[in-house]
Amino acid sequence: MSPFSFRRAQRSAVGLRVLVTGASGTIGQALGRRLTAAGAVVVGLDLAPRGDEGFEVLACDITDEESTAGAVERALELLGGLDVLVNNAGIGGPAPAALAPGAEVRRQLEINLLGAWRVTAACVDALVASRGRVVMVTSRMAVMQLPLAAAYGASKRALVAYADALRLELGTHVSVTCVYPSAVRSPIHDSTQAAGLSLEGMSTYESLEGVVDAITRSCLVVRARRDVTTTAKGAVEFWLSRHLPVVTDRIVLRTLASRTRAGAFGDAELAAGVVARHAPASEATR
């Protein structure tokens, strides 16, 4: 059995009441359809529902208190309670750690961390009543940071910290699982690519199906796991990042140097400092 898979007893999805955030996006829509096909009753939240998701999706701005409270209240009415909350909504974007935080950094923290916090808080009473479960879709970058995307990694690491605190507060009644996918091809990477900071070559894309498998199992397994990786490579990276972080740091640093010297970030204004620091000494002194 691979190190990232788990073959624990699973409950039936039939009749399970599930709320999914970011439900019109790549992962959220695929997850909602998978659970619906298995017999679960799924309601989604999204800033801009498309209408073709295959399950009910309510308009909700998770950065806004009133919008979140109203949408969650309506979702719980439609579901008749709540068994599983999947905090999947998230965004990425260019945010080098060496530059002062601006609107892009605040946007990612607001959605990836505080948005999940708002939705969860609005669902706590329903989850406690059902002895339910929260599944946080975090990221491999929560444990192994990549350069030039500091806001995303910071927001996802903070989301794990929030999940840990939630587990301690609600653990007598509600289980909390964090799932750690790597990159999946989706529009979440568009703004980073547009800024010339694509992490292509720094991170390995994985299949959407594998990520949805891991999240689905996390929803259905009888005895919840604390942390779930989605691939064998991800399991190794997760272990190394937790126990031998100096090893993963060296791997990322070498990869960044190689990519930079190959011209990967040559046209990116936000990466000018990185490019200059990795230039040969003869060029740097010109």
Disulfide bonds with the S-S distance in Angstrom:
none
